[in-house]
């Protein structure tokens, strides 16, 4: 495209001005929208106990929380410890077995110095490892509660979600990637007499 | 006018070519996927580093282990698939740490690690060249994933372009109430009961 003689300097300047105004307006609208989104985060659905939650990679159903001093293996720890245990059903919706459960549930608000939970398979009362696709399993999420923090009476858990990408942005490899939490579940924590350390 | 049309046609053709190339680029996991050697139950399948064959496949509702006089029972929401195979290394001794049940729909089920592995059981065993040895593998699989499944065996999960042997299951027994793995003190490391 060559500039025709009729395109004067004035016309060109006008075109530049118009493009500049348009670009600035687009940037301003985009900034305002992201500001609005940041100021009003989408609410997380409150889900009751016993209702299935679709997190992308897993279907999760929480059944309740209990506290005790004995982990599900029944082997008393060497030092006295207190545990908060949550019973849940998980179904792996992906095509491969995996054991990446530990970031699925997070207490809300966060508890300082809380280690990641350890998952036990209720069927064996032993550490859960690979959960096969499409085979529902009852598992127990066990947090070793910090010494300094009192045991909670109510527990609110945030359920995180993941999405599948056929190609990631780095290698083009397929994988599961973290997304925003999809649900919050609040439940009472009851003392479990069966999870008491024998004296 | 003709020149403008030519320009538009060239742009459209280039966009189409780029789109086709984008859609047909093999994924990273395809490029680095293992090299598969396939076979059927009852024959030894040879890959470059090892060979593997499946002899019997049994199904059970419960799996039990018997060792030192103690019996432990493992239940499942599907069925237990107990595979007795034979493996042999080709050039150097190697462990086989990965076994999977690959269903007809392409869904994979991992070698169980609920049952503590013992000598002669994958994944703890090492295989030597020239010494074919029995390999015992147990999977937990939903019942509808049995038909048309394959046993997949590989050296390691993370090595790209390594060997992978797939054996299609053909003679699968009926579902038994229980299969017991008894650990032996001498002789073969385990016996399948009943």
HADDOCK unambig.tbl for C-alpha pairs under 7 A between the chains (distance, minus, plus):
assign (segid A and resid 95 and name CA) (segid B and resid 107 and name CA) 4.82 0.50 0.50
assign (segid A and resid 95 and name CA) (segid B and resid 108 and name CA) 6.23 0.50 0.50
assign (segid A and resid 96 and name CA) (segid B and resid 107 and name CA) 6.26 0.50 0.50
assign (segid A and resid 96 and name CA) (segid B and resid 108 and name CA) 5.10 0.50 0.50
assign (segid A and resid 96 and name CA) (segid B and resid 109 and name CA) 6.64 0.50 0.50
assign (segid A and resid 97 and name CA) (segid B and resid 108 and name CA) 6.72 0.50 0.50
assign (segid A and resid 97 and name CA) (segid B and resid 109 and name CA) 5.95 0.50 0.50
assign (segid A and resid 97 and name CA) (segid B and resid 110 and name CA) 6.09 0.50 0.50
assign (segid A and resid 132 and name CA) (segid B and resid 109 and name CA) 5.60 0.50 0.50
assign (segid A and resid 132 and name CA) (segid B and resid 110 and name CA) 6.81 0.50 0.50
assign (segid A and resid 133 and name CA) (segid B and resid 109 and name CA) 6.96 0.50 0.50
assign (segid A and resid 135 and name CA) (segid B and resid 77 and name CA) 6.62 0.50 0.50
assign (segid A and resid 135 and name CA) (segid B and resid 142 and name CA) 6.63 0.50 0.50
assign (segid A and resid 167 and name CA) (segid B and resid 27 and name CA) 6.89 0.50 0.50
assign (segid A and resid 171 and name CA) (segid B and resid 28 and name CA) 6.43 0.50 0.50
assign (segid A and resid 172 and name CA) (segid B and resid 27 and name CA) 5.96 0.50 0.50
assign (segid A and resid 172 and name CA) (segid B and resid 28 and name CA) 5.36 0.50 0.50
assign (segid A and resid 173 and name CA) (segid B and resid 27 and name CA) 6.18 0.50 0.50
assign (segid A and resid 173 and name CA) (segid B and resid 28 and name CA) 4.74 0.50 0.50
assign (segid A and resid 173 and name CA) (segid B and resid 29 and name CA) 5.72 0.50 0.50
